[in-house]
Amino acid sequence: MKHYIFLLFFAFAAPLSAQKVNYNTSKDFVAKGYDVTEYFANKAIRGASNFIATHDGVKYKFATQENLEKFKSNPEKYIPQYGGFCAYAIGVNSEKVDINPKTFEIRDGKLYLFYNSWGINTLEKWLEEDPEKLLSQADVNWVKIKK
């Protein structure tokens, strides 16, 4: 009987813990608590503690109730690519690297976030080193490392 309880626990717990690996939830929120809908207005704005949504097991913050509702009506539109990890690092090194939420790009209607600290701005590198090629490589790499 204990064996069955153990198996049931892992049957339900394993997918939950595996799911979190696919998202960068630094500071407990995707995009470090920045409002993912505002990126599409070319703005990096922190979300507020009173406008929070959970989607796919992870939390998002929003600047306004209107933005929260926009997200809820179409979350897939606003979710950052590669789980919110640095797109450049995924493309070049196949590594999950944290981001600076103020460094982003909207490309073909999708949100990409980048690392920018200590004099290294990976968005600049992304743009200099052929973003289409890096994007293709990042897509391939993400499939391998997202789990």
Helices and strands as residue ranges (DSSP letters): H 2-21, G 26-28, G 30-33, G 38-41, E 48-55, E 58-62, H 65-73, H 75-78, G 81-84, H 87-93, E 100-107, E 110-114, E 116-117, E 120-121, H 122-128, H 131-145
